[in-house]
Amino acid sequence: MTQDAMSVAYLLIALLGLLIGSFLNVVVHRVPRHESIIHPASHCPHCGHLLRPWENIPVLSWLLLRGRCHACGNAIAWRYPALELLTGLLSLVVVGQLGLTWQLIPALVFTWVLLALAMIDLETQLLPDRITKPGLLIGLLLNGSALLWPGIGLVTPLDALLGVCIGYGSLWLLATVYYRATGRHGMGGGDLKLLGMIGAWLGWQAVFLTLFIAALSGGLVALSFLLRGKGRDYAMPFGPYLALGGWLLLLWPQAILSGYLHLLGS
């Protein structure tokens, strides 16, 4: 493929990412509230004003409207353009790392699902079954379809099935031990399903490194909270850090494994 064709492909992926980011904003707002993501059409959550096409352009509409609803003047949360930009940026990173291969399609879908779950958990401390369970099933079906369509799967069907069992089971074990030791729940069932979903997409080998990255990044953030005066009982969502670990292992599995082994002195 020529350089010009690659540039066009990258531009189209970036635009697609922005559009998907706009859709993810709908998912993040409505799914935790058990609302339909299809009906009604996009509208202001304050006054119900249905957005016209020019008010629903990713990022640009927010800038044109100066971050406020055209009808009622209430502020539009910064999360909307931020998620759109982030989705476009991460989509570009994915295509830059994987290139225009068949694996690009599942990798983009996986990225978008992880983004939605991370944002929902940050805002509500929930990881909805409406996303984690279908996400887990899609991961299994995707990797299982590699038997008929070689090249599209991310791992073997067996690795995906083991990933679900080990991903869910390892966190269940940790949560059970923590509860028996402290009498408190350290994580919710959504975290277990999310790690099981990551295992379904990336295989059992990715489960432990995902946990390591999540624990390390989450621990650093928790330490910063403590230094800023947050109480020890502050409930910090774990889903975003699991999502971060899963996404990094999607794109750089060998580099992360090599770094981990080097850290252990192997």
LINTAQUI-V806336 format. One record per pair of residues at least 4 apart in sequence whose C-alpha atoms are under 7 Angstrom apart, sorted by the first residue. I is the first residue (numbers start at 0). GAP is how many residues later the second one is. D is the distance in whole Angstrom. If there is no record, write none. Layout:
# LINTAQUI-V806336
i = {I | I}
gap = {GAP | GAP}
d = {D | D}
This chain:
# LINTAQUI-V806336
i = {0 | 0 | 1 | 2 | 3 | 4 | 5 | 6 | 7 | 8 | 9 | 9 | 10 | 11 | 12 | 12 | 12 | 13 | 13 | 13 | 13 | 13 | 14 | 14 | 15 | 16 | 16 | 16 | 16 | 17 | 17 | 17 | 17 | 17 | 17 | 18 | 18 | 19 | 20 | 20 | 20 | 20 | 21 | 21 | 21 | 22 | 23 | 23 | 24 | 24 | 25 | 25 | 26 | 26 | 27 | 27 | 27 | 29 | 29 | 29 | 29 | 30 | 31 | 40 | 41 | 41 | 42 | 42 | 42 | 42 | 43 | 43 | 43 | 43 | 46 | 48 | 50 | 50 | 51 | 52 | 53 | 54 | 55 | 56 | 57 | 57 | 58 | 58 | 58 | 59 | 60 | 61 | 61 | 61 | 62 | 64 | 64 | 66 | 66 | 67 | 67 | 67 | 67 | 68 | 68 | 68 | 68 | 77 | 78 | 79 | 80 | 81 | 82 | 83 | 84 | 85 | 86 | 87 | 88 | 89 | 90 | 90 | 91 | 92 | 93 | 93 | 94 | 94 | 94 | 96 | 97 | 98 | 99 | 101 | 101 | 102 | 102 | 102 | 102 | 102 | 103 | 104 | 105 | 106 | 107 | 108 | 109 | 110 | 110 | 111 | 112 | 113 | 113 | 114 | 115 | 116 | 116 | 117 | 117 | 117 | 117 | 118 | 119 | 119 | 119 | 119 | 120 | 120 | 120 | 120 | 120 | 120 | 121 | 124 | 125 | 126 | 127 | 127 | 128 | 129 | 130 | 131 | 131 | 131 | 131 | 132 | 133 | 134 | 134 | 135 | 135 | 135 | 135 | 136 | 137 | 138 | 138 | 138 | 138 | 139 | 139 | 139 | 139 | 139 | 139 | 140 | 141 | 141 | 142 | 142 | 142 | 142 | 142 | 142 | 143 | 144 | 144 | 145 | 145 | 145 | 145 | 153 | 153 | 154 | 154 | 154 | 154 | 155 | 156 | 157 | 158 | 158 | 158 | 159 | 159 | 159 | 159 | 159 | 159 | 159 | 160 | 160 | 161 | 161 | 161 | 162 | 162 | 162 | 162 | 162 | 162 | 162 | 163 | 163 | 163 | 163 | 163 | 164 | 164 | 165 | 165 | 166 | 166 | 166 | 166 | 166 | 166 | 167 | 167 | 167 | 167 | 167 | 168 | 169 | 170 | 170 | 171 | 171 | 172 | 173 | 174 | 174 | 174 | 174 | 175 | 176 | 177 | 177 | 178 | 178 | 178 | 178 | 186 | 188 | 189 | 190 | 190 | 190 | 191 | 192 | 193 | 194 | 194 | 195 | 196 | 197 | 197 | 198 | 198 | 198 | 198 | 201 | 201 | 205 | 205 | 206 | 207 | 208 | 209 | 209 | 209 | 209 | 210 | 210 | 211 | 212 | 212 | 213 | 213 | 213 | 213 | 214 | 215 | 216 | 216 | 217 | 217 | 217 | 218 | 219 | 220 | 221 | 222 | 223 | 224 | 224 | 225 | 225 | 229 | 237 | 238 | 239 | 240 | 241 | 242 | 243 | 244 | 245 | 246 | 247 | 248 | 251 | 252 | 253 | 254 | 255 | 256 | 257 | 258 | 259 | 260 | 260 | 261}
gap = {4 | 5 | 4 | 4 | 4 | 4 | 4 | 4 | 4 | 4 | 4 | 82 | 4 | 4 | 4 | 78 | 79 | 4 | 74 | 75 | 77 | 78 | 4 | 73 | 4 | 4 | 70 | 71 | 74 | 4 | 40 | 66 | 67 | 69 | 70 | 4 | 39 | 4 | 4 | 62 | 63 | 66 | 4 | 36 | 62 | 4 | 4 | 92 | 4 | 55 | 4 | 11 | 4 | 10 | 88 | 91 | 92 | 4 | 5 | 6 | 7 | 4 | 96 | 9 | 8 | 9 | 5 | 6 | 7 | 8 | 4 | 5 | 6 | 25 | 25 | 22 | 4 | 5 | 4 | 4 | 7 | 6 | 5 | 4 | 23 | 26 | 4 | 22 | 25 | 4 | 4 | 4 | 5 | 19 | 4 | 4 | 5 | 8 | 9 | 5 | 6 | 7 | 8 | 4 | 5 | 6 | 7 | 4 | 4 | 4 | 4 | 4 | 4 | 4 | 4 | 4 | 4 | 4 | 4 | 4 | 4 | 17 | 4 | 4 | 4 | 14 | 4 | 5 | 9 | 154 | 6 | 5 | 4 | 49 | 50 | 4 | 48 | 49 | 50 | 51 | 4 | 4 | 4 | 4 | 4 | 4 | 4 | 4 | 136 | 4 | 4 | 4 | 129 | 4 | 4 | 4 | 10 | 4 | 121 | 122 | 125 | 4 | 4 | 5 | 6 | 7 | 4 | 5 | 6 | 116 | 118 | 119 | 115 | 112 | 64 | 63 | 4 | 62 | 4 | 4 | 4 | 4 | 61 | 62 | 65 | 4 | 4 | 4 | 62 | 4 | 60 | 61 | 64 | 4 | 4 | 4 | 58 | 61 | 62 | 4 | 17 | 20 | 21 | 60 | 61 | 4 | 4 | 11 | 10 | 11 | 12 | 13 | 14 | 17 | 13 | 4 | 8 | 4 | 5 | 6 | 7 | 47 | 48 | 4 | 5 | 47 | 48 | 4 | 4 | 4 | 4 | 44 | 45 | 4 | 39 | 40 | 41 | 42 | 43 | 44 | 4 | 39 | 4 | 41 | 42 | 4 | 33 | 36 | 37 | 40 | 41 | 44 | 4 | 32 | 33 | 35 | 36 | 4 | 31 | 4 | 38 | 4 | 28 | 29 | 32 | 37 | 40 | 4 | 24 | 25 | 27 | 28 | 4 | 4 | 4 | 21 | 4 | 20 | 4 | 4 | 4 | 10 | 11 | 12 | 4 | 4 | 4 | 8 | 4 | 5 | 6 | 7 | 4 | 4 | 4 | 4 | 47 | 48 | 4 | 4 | 4 | 4 | 47 | 4 | 4 | 4 | 48 | 4 | 5 | 7 | 8 | 4 | 48 | 4 | 43 | 4 | 4 | 4 | 4 | 32 | 35 | 36 | 4 | 31 | 4 | 4 | 32 | 4 | 27 | 28 | 31 | 4 | 4 | 4 | 24 | 4 | 20 | 23 | 4 | 4 | 4 | 4 | 4 | 4 | 4 | 5 | 4 | 5 | 4 | 4 | 4 | 4 | 4 | 4 | 4 | 4 | 4 | 4 | 4 | 4 | 4 | 4 | 4 | 4 | 4 | 4 | 4 | 4 | 4 | 4 | 4 | 5 | 4}
d = {6 | 7 | 6 | 6 | 6 | 6 | 6 | 6 | 6 | 6 | 6 | 7 | 6 | 6 | 6 | 7 | 7 | 6 | 5 | 7 | 6 | 6 | 6 | 7 | 6 | 6 | 5 | 4 | 6 | 6 | 6 | 5 | 6 | 6 | 5 | 7 | 6 | 6 | 6 | 6 | 4 | 5 | 7 | 6 | 6 | 6 | 6 | 6 | 6 | 6 | 6 | 6 | 5 | 6 | 6 | 7 | 5 | 6 | 5 | 7 | 6 | 6 | 7 | 7 | 6 | 6 | 5 | 5 | 4 | 5 | 5 | 5 | 7 | 7 | 6 | 7 | 6 | 6 | 7 | 7 | 7 | 5 | 6 | 5 | 7 | 6 | 6 | 5 | 7 | 6 | 6 | 6 | 5 | 7 | 6 | 7 | 7 | 6 | 5 | 5 | 5 | 4 | 5 | 5 | 5 | 6 | 6 | 6 | 6 | 6 | 6 | 6 | 6 | 6 | 6 | 6 | 6 | 6 | 6 | 6 | 6 | 6 | 6 | 6 | 6 | 7 | 5 | 7 | 6 | 7 | 6 | 7 | 6 | 6 | 5 | 6 | 7 | 5 | 7 | 7 | 6 | 6 | 6 | 6 | 6 | 6 | 6 | 6 | 7 | 6 | 6 | 6 | 5 | 6 | 6 | 6 | 6 | 6 | 6 | 4 | 6 | 6 | 6 | 7 | 6 | 7 | 4 | 5 | 6 | 6 | 6 | 7 | 6 | 6 | 7 | 5 | 6 | 7 | 5 | 7 | 6 | 6 | 6 | 6 | 6 | 6 | 6 | 6 | 6 | 6 | 7 | 4 | 6 | 6 | 6 | 6 | 7 | 5 | 5 | 6 | 7 | 6 | 7 | 5 | 7 | 6 | 7 | 6 | 4 | 6 | 6 | 6 | 5 | 7 | 5 | 6 | 7 | 5 | 7 | 6 | 5 | 7 | 6 | 6 | 6 | 6 | 6 | 6 | 6 | 6 | 6 | 5 | 6 | 6 | 6 | 4 | 6 | 7 | 4 | 7 | 7 | 6 | 6 | 7 | 5 | 5 | 6 | 4 | 5 | 5 | 4 | 7 | 6 | 4 | 6 | 5 | 5 | 6 | 7 | 6 | 6 | 7 | 5 | 4 | 6 | 7 | 6 | 6 | 5 | 6 | 6 | 5 | 6 | 6 | 6 | 6 | 6 | 6 | 6 | 6 | 6 | 7 | 6 | 6 | 6 | 6 | 6 | 6 | 5 | 5 | 5 | 7 | 7 | 6 | 6 | 6 | 7 | 6 | 6 | 6 | 6 | 6 | 7 | 6 | 6 | 6 | 6 | 5 | 5 | 7 | 6 | 6 | 7 | 6 | 7 | 6 | 6 | 6 | 6 | 6 | 4 | 6 | 6 | 7 | 6 | 6 | 5 | 6 | 4 | 5 | 6 | 6 | 6 | 6 | 6 | 6 | 7 | 6 | 6 | 6 | 6 | 6 | 6 | 6 | 6 | 5 | 5 | 7 | 7 | 7 | 6 | 6 | 6 | 6 | 6 | 6 | 6 | 6 | 7 | 6 | 4 | 6 | 6 | 6 | 6 | 6 | 6 | 6 | 6 | 6 | 6 | 5 | 6}
